[in-house]
Amino acid sequence: MCGHAGYAFSDPSRAADASVLSRMGQTISHRGPDDEGIWTRPGSPVGAVFRRLSIIDLEGGHQPIPNEDGDVVVLVNGEIYNFQTLRVDLEKRGHVFRTHSDAEVVVHLYEECGADLAKELIGMFAFAIIDLRGAAPRVVIGRDRLGIKPMYFLSGADGFAWASEPKALLALAGDGPTDRAGSAPGDSRLMRKEALLDYLMRGFIGGEESAWSGISRLRPGCTLTWEASQTNGPLVDRYWDLPLELRGEASESEVIEWTDRVVSDRLVADVPLGAFLSGGIDSSAVVTSMARRMDEPVVACSVGFEEKSHDELEIAVATAKSLGAIHHTEVLRDDPRLALDVLPWFYDEPLADPSTVPTYLVSKMAREHVTVALSGDGGDETFGGYRRYVHDVAENKLRRAIGAPGRAVAGLLGNLWPRMESGPRFLRGKTFLTNVAADPAEAYFNSVSILSREEALDLLAPALRRELWDHSPFHEFEKHYRKVEADCPLYRAQYADFHTYLTDQILAKVDRASMAVSLEVRVPLLDHRFVERFANLPAHQKVRGGRGKHIFREALRPRLSAEVLDGVKRGFDTPLDSWIRKSLRTEVHSAVKDLPSDWFDKLKLQRLLDEHDAGVRNHGRILWSLFVLERWRKRHGVRGISA
């Protein structure tokens, strides 16, 4: 688990500068504190830097890694779980290995398969390959199928650059290639205006473009090839996607066999290895499988809250005890300021998920005991575990039952229903009635949004509101939702979440929080083979009896307690209202008031604060979003909004 960055000029007479590469590498040193490798050649227009967190082949796995002739060089962030099988085959084909690192298989696979090499890899990865064999250099970057590991890039007429995090591209500051508009991102530091509206509505920024003007995000399951001679920009190729049709039912034994297999694949490491453990099904399933396959006790790490309504620590303690695990626990107090003073640097795109705080703190605690931790992320997306999936299934059944006339009545009642700000959006009466009347795609999108488009636009300064009047992140979401060929609203919602919410919120959250403390997190339930087999099961195997994750739950019944399997699902929730009203009240007020007047209508923001303080309405989620936005803006020196 590491980080890397690099750049290439289109003009062969311009040489990459090792000092610039070192500067880029310093911004992501937290991703790889164990080693730095800078690759340049005298007079070459291409250069790269690698920051290493040593996990496999501690002594010999220094990167960048060249091929036998030194004319192809690879940098790999992540882990390739089938590297040993690939290595045996490559050695039979005559390739000579210098290390025992999993990353070295990538450079030799590239010699055999070109950019198609990604199809052969099982794991989480973001790689960059520098190919010097042609008349001009070629750069190939690739990202794993589910987007577990990040990859950003910028491309313009004068060159190309890539990095594990945007801050490394911002560090170019005029010394490297510029973006398509001819601007160096480190000099401009502008937020895309469309990204601001996306963020207000969804709490994160997703899709192909990042929060930063000129910096793009390589999508999961894609490779990109850049050459100086390309006139239409880099060539992006999608090498993998989720199935678009439903498949037959699975058996409970098959679920267990696959769970054990993907967990077992992730137990290879030359450093201490453990797991995150909550009171939920997914992490409990992973830790239980680990305990059955490891010769020594599992090291498990859990955090809880003083507020019992948000706490699952007691259940986690019982699970760990039943497995004989070495269990490290910590109760989080109601003052998250220590983490929030740190997180704005590591989250160089604003992310409004308040669970960034406990995710960072459990990662920090885990890093005191292990270097690698397995997590249960992905189980909800794969098996339909979120409460919103259960609600969406019920909502779609009701739509079909009442038909068009009933939906029209629901829409009318929704317009008359008083607005209720507290509680999850999908449990509010007005939202429910409006959703029943709406198209299924629009209804589901509404249920996973913090604000409606109208509510978000209303907060903006008048001029910016006019400029963004025709923009909506729903169009990106709808593109994925409607791509599914199966007539199954549940799988359409899952498919869209895999392409948006999972990769751009959940996985981004875990990657940045864990990498901030140099901890590698592996996610067995997001093995692409596991997802391919179970995500598109028939809806009744996922949602049944008002609960999600039906087949996963039943398959695990011989292994897990009823308290884990049948308890109330809390997720990794936080006492957000307590933070905003008590320990962070002064900071939240100050941040909201400091937001730029050319971005926001300051009177509208003050009204949010006043209504929340008076208890008239609960604006906790949007106030937290604004707080995170302002701390991000100041920490990264954002100079304005894009034109």
C-alpha positions as CSV (number, residue, x, y, z in Angstrom):
1,M,0.0,0.0,0.0
2,C,1.7,3.1,-1.2
3,G,1.4,6.2,-3.3
4,H,3.0,7.5,-6.5
5,A,3.1,10.4,-8.9
6,G,4.8,11.4,-12.1
7,Y,4.6,13.5,-15.2
8,A,5.6,13.6,-18.8
9,F,6.2,16.5,-21.2
10,S,5.0,16.3,-24.8
11,D,8.1,18.2,-25.9
12,P,11.0,15.7,-25.8
13,S,13.5,18.5,-25.2
14,R,12.0,19.3,-21.8
15,A,13.3,17.1,-19.0
16,A,11.5,15.9,-15.9
17,D,13.0,17.4,-12.7
18,A,13.9,15.1,-9.8
19,S,13.4,18.0,-7.3
20,V,9.8,18.5,-8.6
21,L,9.2,14.8,-8.3
22,S,10.5,14.8,-4.7
23,R,8.1,17.7,-3.9
24,M,5.2,15.8,-5.3
25,G,6.2,12.7,-3.3
26,Q,6.5,14.7,-0.1
27,T,2.8,15.6,-0.3
28,I,1.9,11.9,-0.2
29,S,4.6,10.7,2.2
30,H,2.0,9.4,4.6
31,R,1.0,6.8,2.0
32,G,4.5,5.4,2.0
33,P,6.7,6.3,5.0
34,D,9.2,3.5,4.5
35,D,11.0,4.4,1.3
36,E,11.1,6.9,-1.5
37,G,12.1,6.0,-5.1
38,I,12.6,8.6,-7.8
39,W,12.9,7.5,-11.4
40,T,14.4,9.8,-14.1
41,R,16.8,9.5,-17.0
42,P,19.1,12.3,-18.1
43,G,17.2,14.5,-20.6
44,S,14.1,12.3,-20.5
45,P,10.7,14.1,-20.5
46,V,9.2,11.5,-18.1
47,G,9.8,11.1,-14.4
48,A,8.1,9.4,-11.5
49,V,8.2,9.2,-7.7
50,F,7.1,6.3,-5.4
51,R,6.4,6.4,-1.7
52,R,6.4,2.9,-0.2
53,L,4.6,1.3,2.7
54,S,6.5,-2.1,2.9
55,I,4.1,-5.0,3.1
56,I,5.5,-7.8,0.9
57,D,9.3,-8.4,0.2
58,L,10.3,-5.8,2.8
59,E,14.0,-5.8,1.7
60,G,13.7,-6.2,-2.1
61,G,10.4,-4.6,-3.1
62,H,11.8,-1.1,-3.8
63,Q,9.9,0.8,-6.5
64,P,9.8,1.9,-9.3
65,I,10.6,-1.5,-10.7
66,P,12.0,-1.9,-14.2
67,N,11.8,-4.9,-16.6
68,E,14.9,-6.8,-17.6
69,D,16.1,-4.3,-20.2
70,G,15.2,-1.2,-18.1
71,D,13.0,0.3,-20.9
72,V,9.7,-0.4,-19.1
73,V,9.2,0.8,-15.5
74,V,6.2,0.2,-13.2
75,L,4.8,1.8,-10.0
76,V,2.0,0.0,-8.2
77,N,-0.1,1.1,-5.2
78,G,-2.0,-1.7,-3.6
79,E,-1.8,-5.5,-3.5
80,I,-2.0,-8.2,-6.2
81,Y,-3.4,-11.3,-4.5
82,N,-2.7,-13.7,-7.4
83,F,0.8,-12.5,-8.0
84,Q,2.4,-15.9,-7.1
85,T,0.3,-17.7,-9.8
86,L,1.1,-15.0,-12.3
87,R,4.8,-15.1,-11.5
88,V,5.0,-18.9,-12.2
89,D,3.4,-18.4,-15.6
90,L,5.6,-15.5,-16.5
91,E,8.8,-17.3,-15.5
92,K,7.7,-20.2,-17.8
93,R,7.6,-17.6,-20.6
94,G,11.2,-16.6,-19.9
95,H,10.8,-13.5,-17.7
96,V,13.4,-12.9,-15.1
97,F,12.4,-11.6,-11.7
98,R,14.7,-9.6,-9.5
99,T,12.4,-9.3,-6.4
100,H,9.7,-11.3,-4.6
101,S,7.4,-8.3,-4.8
102,D,3.8,-8.6,-6.1
103,A,4.4,-5.4,-8.0
104,E,7.0,-6.9,-10.3
105,V,4.5,-9.1,-12.0
106,V,2.8,-6.0,-13.4
107,V,5.8,-4.9,-15.5
108,H,6.3,-8.4,-17.0
109,L,2.5,-8.7,-17.7
110,Y,2.7,-5.4,-19.5
111,E,5.4,-6.8,-21.8
112,E,3.0,-9.7,-22.6
113,C,-0.4,-8.1,-22.7
114,G,0.1,-4.3,-23.0
115,A,-2.7,-2.3,-21.2
116,D,-4.9,-5.4,-21.1
117,L,-2.7,-6.7,-18.2
118,A,-5.3,-5.3,-15.7
119,K,-7.7,-8.1,-16.7
120,E,-5.3,-10.6,-15.3
121,L,-4.9,-9.0,-11.9
122,I,-6.9,-9.9,-8.8
123,G,-6.6,-7.3,-6.1
124,M,-6.7,-3.6,-5.3
125,F,-4.3,-1.5,-7.3
126,A,-3.5,1.7,-9.1
127,F,-0.5,1.4,-11.3
128,A,1.5,3.5,-13.7
129,I,3.8,2.2,-16.4
130,I,6.4,4.1,-18.3
131,D,7.2,2.6,-21.7
132,L,10.3,3.8,-23.4
133,R,10.5,1.2,-26.2
134,G,8.9,3.4,-28.9
135,A,10.0,6.5,-30.7
136,A,8.4,8.6,-27.9
137,P,7.5,7.7,-24.3
138,R,4.2,6.2,-23.4
139,V,2.5,6.3,-20.0
140,V,-0.2,3.8,-19.0
141,I,-2.2,4.1,-15.8
142,G,-4.8,1.7,-14.5
143,R,-7.2,1.3,-11.6
144,D,-8.7,-1.7,-9.9
145,R,-12.2,-2.8,-10.8
146,L,-14.1,-1.4,-7.8
147,G,-12.0,1.7,-7.3
148,I,-10.5,0.6,-3.9
149,K,-7.3,2.5,-4.7
150,P,-7.4,6.1,-6.1
151,M,-5.8,7.6,-9.3
152,Y,-5.9,11.2,-10.5
153,F,-4.5,12.8,-13.6
154,L,-4.3,16.0,-15.7
155,S,-3.8,16.2,-19.4
156,G,-3.0,19.1,-21.7
157,A,-1.3,19.9,-25.0
158,D,2.1,20.1,-23.2
159,G,1.9,16.8,-21.3
160,F,0.4,14.5,-18.8
161,A,0.7,13.9,-15.0
162,W,-0.8,11.4,-12.6
163,A,-0.9,10.9,-8.8
164,S,-2.5,8.9,-6.1
165,E,-3.9,12.1,-4.5
166,P,-4.7,15.5,-6.0
167,K,-2.4,17.3,-3.7
168,A,0.6,15.8,-5.5
169,L,-0.6,17.3,-8.8
170,L,-1.2,20.6,-7.0
171,A,2.4,20.5,-6.0
172,L,3.5,20.8,-9.6
173,A,2.8,24.5,-9.2
174,G,3.8,25.5,-12.7
175,D,6.9,23.2,-13.0
176,G,5.1,20.4,-14.8
177,P,2.4,19.9,-17.5
178,T,-0.6,22.1,-17.5
179,D,-4.3,21.1,-17.8
180,R,-6.5,21.3,-20.9
181,A,-7.1,25.0,-20.3
182,G,-3.3,25.7,-20.1
183,S,-3.3,26.2,-16.3
184,A,-1.0,24.7,-13.8
185,P,-3.3,23.3,-11.0
186,G,-1.0,24.4,-8.2
187,D,-1.1,27.9,-9.4
188,S,-4.9,28.2,-10.0
189,R,-6.3,26.1,-7.1
190,L,-9.8,26.6,-8.2
191,M,-12.8,24.5,-7.2
192,R,-15.1,23.4,-10.1
193,K,-18.4,25.2,-9.7
194,E,-20.3,22.1,-10.7
195,A,-18.5,20.2,-8.0
196,L,-19.8,22.6,-5.4
197,L,-23.4,21.8,-6.3
198,D,-22.7,18.1,-6.4
199,Y,-21.1,18.3,-3.0
200,L,-24.0,20.2,-1.4
201,M,-26.5,17.6,-2.7
202,R,-24.6,14.4,-2.1
203,G,-21.9,15.2,0.4
204,F,-19.1,14.0,-2.0
205,I,-17.8,14.7,-5.4
206,G,-17.8,11.9,-7.9
207,G,-17.5,11.1,-11.6
208,E,-14.7,11.7,-14.0
209,E,-13.8,15.2,-12.7
210,S,-12.5,15.9,-9.3
211,A,-13.3,18.9,-7.0
212,W,-10.3,20.7,-8.5
213,S,-10.5,22.5,-11.8
214,G,-8.3,20.7,-14.4
215,I,-7.8,17.5,-12.4
216,S,-9.6,14.3,-13.5
217,R,-10.2,11.1,-11.8
218,L,-9.6,7.7,-13.5
219,R,-12.7,5.7,-13.1
220,P,-12.7,2.2,-11.5
221,G,-12.1,-0.7,-14.0
222,C,-10.4,1.6,-16.5
223,T,-6.9,2.0,-18.0
224,L,-5.6,5.2,-19.7
225,T,-2.9,5.4,-22.3
226,W,-1.1,8.7,-23.0
227,E,1.4,9.4,-25.8
228,A,2.8,12.7,-26.9
229,S,1.5,12.2,-30.5
230,Q,-2.2,11.9,-29.4
231,T,-4.3,14.8,-30.7
232,N,-7.6,13.9,-29.0
233,G,-6.2,13.4,-25.5
234,P,-5.4,10.2,-23.7
235,L,-7.2,6.9,-24.6
236,V,-9.4,5.6,-21.8
237,D,-10.5,2.0,-21.9
238,R,-13.0,0.2,-19.6
239,Y,-11.7,-3.3,-19.0
240,W,-14.4,-4.4,-16.5
241,D,-17.9,-3.7,-15.3
242,L,-20.5,-5.2,-13.1
243,P,-22.9,-7.6,-14.8
244,L,-25.9,-5.9,-16.4
245,E,-28.3,-8.8,-16.0
246,L,-29.5,-10.8,-13.0
247,R,-28.2,-14.3,-12.5
248,G,-29.6,-17.4,-10.8
249,E,-29.9,-18.0,-7.1
250,A,-26.9,-18.8,-4.9
251,S,-26.8,-21.3,-2.1
252,E,-25.8,-20.5,1.5
253,S,-22.9,-22.9,1.3
254,E,-21.7,-21.1,-1.8
255,V,-21.7,-17.8,0.0
256,I,-19.7,-19.2,2.9
257,E,-17.2,-20.9,0.5
258,W,-16.6,-17.6,-1.4
259,T,-16.3,-15.6,1.8
260,D,-13.6,-17.9,3.2
261,R,-11.8,-17.8,-0.2
262,V,-11.6,-14.1,-0.6
263,V,-10.6,-13.6,3.1
264,S,-7.9,-16.3,2.8
265,D,-6.5,-14.5,-0.3
266,R,-5.9,-11.4,1.8
267,L,-3.9,-13.0,4.6
268,V,-0.6,-12.8,2.8
269,A,1.7,-10.2,4.4
270,D,5.2,-9.9,5.8
271,V,4.0,-7.5,8.5
272,P,1.5,-7.7,11.4
273,L,-2.1,-8.2,10.1
274,G,-5.4,-7.7,11.8
275,A,-9.0,-6.4,11.2
276,F,-11.6,-3.8,12.0
277,L,-14.5,-5.2,14.0
278,S,-17.8,-3.5,14.6
279,G,-21.0,-5.1,15.9
280,G,-22.2,-5.5,12.3
281,I,-22.5,-8.6,10.1
282,D,-19.9,-7.8,7.5
283,S,-16.8,-7.1,9.7
284,S,-17.9,-10.0,12.0
285,A,-18.1,-12.3,9.0
286,V,-14.6,-11.3,7.9
287,V,-13.0,-11.7,11.4
288,T,-14.7,-15.0,11.9
289,S,-13.3,-16.3,8.6
290,M,-9.9,-15.0,9.6
291,A,-10.0,-16.8,12.9
292,R,-10.7,-20.1,11.1
293,R,-7.7,-19.7,8.8
294,M,-5.0,-18.2,10.9
295,D,-2.6,-20.1,13.1
296,E,-2.5,-17.3,15.7
297,P,-5.3,-15.2,17.3
298,V,-6.8,-12.5,15.2
299,V,-5.9,-9.0,16.2
300,A,-9.2,-7.0,16.1
301,C,-9.7,-3.3,16.6
302,S,-13.0,-1.6,17.5
303,V,-14.2,1.9,18.5
304,G,-17.4,2.9,20.3
305,F,-19.2,6.1,21.4
306,E,-20.3,7.3,24.7
307,E,-23.7,7.8,23.2
308,K,-25.3,4.3,23.5
309,S,-27.6,5.0,20.6
310,H,-24.5,5.0,18.3
311,D,-22.5,2.3,20.0
312,E,-21.9,-1.3,18.9
313,L,-18.8,-1.9,21.0
314,E,-20.5,-4.3,23.4
315,I,-21.5,-6.6,20.6
316,A,-18.0,-6.4,19.1
317,V,-16.4,-7.3,22.4
318,A,-18.7,-10.4,22.6
319,T,-17.8,-11.5,19.1
320,A,-14.0,-11.0,19.7
321,K,-14.2,-13.0,22.9
322,S,-16.0,-15.9,21.3
323,L,-13.3,-16.1,18.6
324,G,-10.4,-15.8,21.1
325,A,-9.2,-12.6,19.3
326,I,-6.7,-10.1,20.7
327,H,-9.1,-7.2,21.0
328,H,-8.1,-3.5,21.1
329,T,-11.0,-1.1,21.9
330,E,-11.4,2.6,22.4
331,V,-14.4,4.8,23.3
332,L,-14.5,8.0,21.4
333,R,-15.4,11.1,23.4
334,D,-17.7,13.9,22.1
335,D,-14.8,16.1,21.0
336,P,-13.6,15.2,17.5
337,R,-11.5,18.3,17.0
338,L,-8.2,16.5,17.2
339,A,-9.1,14.4,14.1
340,L,-10.7,17.4,12.3
341,D,-7.6,19.4,12.7
342,V,-5.8,16.7,10.7
343,L,-8.3,15.4,8.2
344,P,-8.6,18.4,5.9
345,W,-5.1,17.8,4.7
346,F,-5.6,14.2,3.9
347,Y,-9.1,14.7,2.3
348,D,-8.0,17.0,-0.5
349,E,-11.5,16.8,-1.9
350,P,-14.3,17.7,0.5
351,L,-16.2,14.7,2.0
352,A,-19.1,15.4,4.3
353,D,-19.4,11.9,5.7
354,P,-19.0,12.4,9.5
355,S,-17.8,8.8,9.9
356,T,-14.4,10.1,8.5
357,V,-13.7,10.9,12.1
358,P,-14.1,7.4,13.7
359,T,-12.6,5.8,10.5
360,Y,-9.5,7.9,11.0
361,L,-9.4,7.2,14.8
362,V,-9.9,3.4,14.5
363,S,-7.2,3.4,11.7
364,K,-4.9,5.3,14.0
365,M,-5.5,2.9,16.9
366,A,-5.1,-0.2,14.6
367,R,-1.8,1.2,13.3
368,E,-0.3,0.9,16.8
369,H,-0.8,-2.9,16.6
370,V,-0.8,-3.9,12.9
371,T,0.3,-2.6,9.5
372,V,-2.5,-4.4,7.5
373,A,-6.2,-4.5,8.5
374,L,-9.1,-6.3,6.8
375,S,-12.5,-4.5,6.8
376,G,-16.1,-5.5,6.0
377,D,-16.7,-2.7,3.4
378,G,-18.7,-3.7,0.4
379,G,-21.1,-6.2,2.1
380,D,-24.0,-3.7,2.0
381,E,-23.6,-2.8,-1.6
382,T,-23.2,-6.5,-2.7
383,F,-26.1,-8.0,-0.6
384,G,-28.5,-5.0,-0.5
385,G,-27.8,-4.3,3.2
386,Y,-28.6,-0.6,3.5
387,R,-32.0,0.4,5.0
388,R,-32.6,2.5,1.9
389,Y,-32.5,-0.6,-0.3
390,V,-35.3,-2.2,1.9
391,H,-37.3,1.0,1.7
392,D,-36.7,1.3,-2.1
393,V,-38.0,-2.3,-2.6
394,A,-41.2,-1.5,-0.6
395,E,-41.6,1.8,-2.4
396,N,-41.4,0.2,-5.8
397,K,-44.0,-2.5,-4.8
398,L,-46.3,0.3,-3.7
399,R,-45.8,2.1,-7.0
400,R,-46.8,-0.9,-8.9
401,A,-49.8,-1.6,-6.7
402,I,-51.4,1.9,-6.8
403,G,-50.6,2.6,-10.5
404,A,-50.5,6.0,-12.2
405,P,-53.7,7.4,-10.4
406,G,-52.3,6.5,-7.0
407,R,-49.0,8.0,-7.8
408,A,-50.6,11.3,-8.9
409,V,-52.5,11.5,-5.5
410,A,-49.3,10.8,-3.6
411,G,-47.6,13.6,-5.5
412,L,-50.4,16.0,-4.6
413,L,-50.2,15.0,-0.9
414,G,-46.4,15.3,-1.0
415,N,-46.7,18.9,-2.1
416,L,-49.1,19.7,0.8
417,W,-47.2,17.7,3.5
418,P,-45.2,19.8,6.0
419,R,-41.5,19.4,5.7
420,M,-39.7,17.5,8.5
421,E,-35.9,18.0,8.6
422,S,-35.0,15.5,11.3
423,G,-34.5,11.8,10.6
424,P,-33.2,10.0,7.5
425,R,-34.6,11.5,4.3
426,F,-36.1,8.2,3.3
427,L,-38.2,8.1,6.5
428,R,-39.7,11.5,6.2
429,G,-43.4,11.7,5.2
430,K,-43.0,14.4,2.6
431,T,-40.0,12.6,1.0
432,F,-41.9,9.3,1.0
433,L,-45.0,10.7,-0.8
434,T,-42.9,12.6,-3.3
435,N,-40.8,9.5,-4.0
436,V,-43.8,7.3,-4.6
437,A,-45.0,9.8,-7.2
438,A,-41.6,10.0,-8.8
439,D,-39.7,7.9,-11.3
440,P,-37.8,5.1,-9.5
441,A,-34.4,6.5,-10.4
442,E,-35.3,10.0,-9.2
443,A,-36.9,8.6,-6.1
444,Y,-33.8,6.6,-5.1
445,F,-31.5,9.5,-5.9
446,N,-33.6,11.7,-3.7
447,S,-33.4,9.2,-0.8
448,V,-29.5,9.2,-0.9
449,S,-29.1,13.0,-1.2
450,I,-28.5,15.4,1.6
451,L,-30.3,18.2,-0.1
452,S,-32.6,18.4,-3.1
453,R,-31.3,20.3,-6.1
454,E,-33.7,23.2,-5.3
455,E,-32.5,23.3,-1.7
456,A,-28.9,23.3,-2.7
457,L,-29.3,26.0,-5.4
458,D,-31.2,28.2,-2.9
459,L,-28.1,28.4,-0.7
460,L,-25.8,29.7,-3.5
461,A,-25.0,33.3,-4.3
462,P,-27.5,34.6,-6.9
463,A,-24.9,34.8,-9.7
464,L,-23.5,31.3,-9.1
465,R,-27.1,30.0,-8.8
466,R,-27.9,31.2,-12.3
467,E,-24.7,29.7,-13.7
468,L,-25.6,26.3,-12.2
469,W,-29.3,26.3,-12.9
470,D,-29.1,23.6,-15.6
471,H,-26.6,21.4,-13.7
472,S,-27.5,18.3,-11.6
473,P,-25.4,15.3,-10.4
474,F,-28.5,13.2,-11.0
475,H,-27.6,12.9,-14.7
476,E,-24.3,11.0,-13.7
477,F,-26.3,8.8,-11.3
478,E,-29.1,8.2,-13.9
479,K,-26.5,7.1,-16.5
480,H,-25.5,4.2,-14.3
481,Y,-29.0,3.4,-13.0
482,R,-30.5,3.0,-16.5
483,K,-27.5,1.1,-17.9
484,V,-28.7,-2.1,-16.1
485,E,-30.6,-4.3,-18.5
486,A,-32.5,-6.3,-15.9
487,D,-35.9,-5.1,-14.8
488,C,-35.0,-4.9,-11.2
489,P,-35.0,-1.5,-9.4
490,L,-33.0,-2.9,-6.5
491,Y,-30.1,-4.0,-8.7
492,R,-30.2,-0.8,-10.6
493,A,-29.8,1.1,-7.3
494,Q,-27.0,-1.2,-6.3
495,Y,-25.3,-0.8,-9.7
496,A,-25.5,3.0,-9.5
497,D,-24.2,2.9,-5.9
498,F,-21.2,0.8,-6.9
499,H,-20.3,3.4,-9.5
500,T,-20.9,6.5,-7.4
501,Y,-21.4,6.2,-3.6
502,L,-19.2,3.2,-3.0
503,T,-16.1,4.4,-4.9
504,D,-16.3,8.1,-4.4
505,Q,-17.5,8.2,-0.8
506,I,-17.0,5.0,1.1
507,L,-13.8,3.8,-0.4
508,A,-12.3,7.3,-0.7
509,K,-13.1,7.8,3.0
510,V,-11.4,4.6,4.0
511,D,-8.4,5.0,1.7
512,R,-7.6,8.6,3.0
513,A,-8.2,7.8,6.7
514,S,-6.1,4.7,6.7
515,M,-3.3,6.1,4.5
516,A,-3.2,9.1,6.8
517,V,-1.7,6.8,9.4
518,S,0.1,4.5,6.9
519,L,-2.2,1.6,7.4
520,E,-3.1,-0.8,4.6
521,V,-6.8,-1.7,4.6
522,R,-7.9,-4.8,2.5
523,V,-11.6,-5.3,1.6
524,P,-12.3,-9.0,0.9
525,L,-16.0,-8.5,0.2
526,L,-15.0,-6.3,-2.7
527,D,-13.1,-9.0,-4.5
528,H,-14.5,-8.6,-8.0
529,R,-15.2,-12.3,-8.4
530,F,-17.3,-12.2,-5.1
531,V,-19.2,-9.1,-6.4
532,E,-19.8,-10.7,-9.8
533,R,-21.3,-13.7,-8.2
534,F,-23.6,-12.1,-5.6
535,A,-24.4,-8.5,-6.4
536,N,-26.9,-9.4,-9.1
537,L,-28.7,-12.2,-7.3
538,P,-32.5,-12.0,-7.5
539,A,-34.0,-9.4,-5.2
540,H,-35.7,-11.9,-2.9
541,Q,-32.3,-13.3,-1.9
542,K,-31.1,-9.9,-0.8
543,V,-34.2,-8.2,0.7
544,R,-36.8,-10.2,2.5
545,G,-39.0,-9.6,5.6
546,G,-38.1,-5.9,5.8
547,R,-34.4,-6.6,6.0
548,G,-31.5,-6.6,3.6
549,K,-28.6,-9.0,3.2
550,H,-30.9,-12.0,3.5
551,I,-28.8,-14.8,2.0
552,F,-25.6,-13.5,3.6
553,R,-27.3,-13.3,7.0
554,E,-28.7,-16.9,6.7
555,A,-25.4,-18.3,5.4
556,L,-23.6,-16.9,8.5
557,R,-26.2,-18.1,11.1
558,P,-24.1,-21.1,12.1
559,R,-21.1,-18.8,12.7
560,L,-22.5,-15.6,14.2
561,S,-24.7,-14.8,17.2
562,A,-28.3,-13.7,16.8
563,E,-27.3,-10.4,18.3
564,V,-25.0,-9.7,15.4
565,L,-27.3,-11.2,12.7
566,D,-30.7,-9.8,14.0
567,G,-29.7,-6.6,15.8
568,V,-30.5,-3.1,14.7
569,K,-28.2,-1.9,12.0
570,R,-26.4,1.2,13.0
571,G,-23.6,1.4,10.4
572,F,-20.6,3.4,11.4
573,D,-22.8,6.2,12.7
574,T,-21.7,9.3,14.7
575,P,-23.3,11.5,17.3
576,L,-23.3,14.4,14.8
577,D,-26.0,16.4,16.4
578,S,-24.1,16.4,19.7
579,W,-20.9,17.5,18.0
580,I,-22.6,20.5,16.2
581,R,-24.7,21.6,19.2
582,K,-22.0,21.2,21.8
583,S,-18.3,20.5,21.3
584,L,-18.0,22.0,17.8
585,R,-20.6,24.7,18.0
586,T,-18.2,27.6,17.9
587,E,-16.1,26.1,15.1
588,V,-19.2,25.3,13.0
589,H,-20.6,28.8,13.3
590,S,-17.2,30.4,12.5
591,A,-16.7,28.2,9.4
592,V,-20.2,28.7,8.0
593,K,-19.8,32.5,8.4
594,D,-16.4,32.5,6.7
595,L,-17.6,30.8,3.5
596,P,-17.1,33.1,0.5
597,S,-20.0,35.5,-0.3
598,D,-19.5,34.9,-4.1
599,W,-20.2,31.2,-3.4
600,F,-23.1,31.4,-0.9
601,D,-26.1,33.5,0.0
602,K,-24.9,34.5,3.5
603,L,-28.4,35.4,4.8
604,K,-29.5,31.8,3.9
605,L,-26.6,30.3,5.7
606,Q,-27.3,32.5,8.8
607,R,-30.9,31.3,8.7
608,L,-29.7,27.6,8.8
609,L,-27.6,28.4,11.9
610,D,-30.4,30.2,13.6
611,E,-33.0,27.6,12.9
612,H,-30.7,24.8,14.1
613,D,-29.7,26.6,17.3
614,A,-33.4,27.3,18.1
615,G,-34.4,23.7,17.5
616,V,-36.9,24.8,14.8
617,R,-35.3,22.5,12.3
618,N,-32.4,19.9,12.3
619,H,-29.9,21.1,9.7
620,G,-27.1,19.0,11.2
621,R,-26.1,17.2,7.9
622,I,-25.9,20.4,5.8
623,L,-24.1,22.4,8.5
624,W,-21.5,19.6,8.9
625,S,-21.1,19.7,5.1
626,L,-20.5,23.4,5.1
627,F,-18.1,23.1,8.0
628,V,-16.1,20.4,6.2
629,L,-16.1,22.5,3.0
630,E,-14.7,25.6,4.7
631,R,-12.0,23.7,6.5
632,W,-11.0,22.1,3.2
633,R,-11.0,25.4,1.4
634,K,-8.7,27.1,3.9
635,R,-6.4,24.1,4.4
636,H,-5.7,23.8,0.7
637,G,-5.6,27.5,-0.2
638,V,-8.6,27.3,-2.6
639,R,-8.5,30.6,-4.4
640,G,-11.9,30.7,-5.9
641,I,-14.5,28.9,-8.0
642,S,-14.0,28.0,-11.7
643,A,-15.5,30.2,-14.4
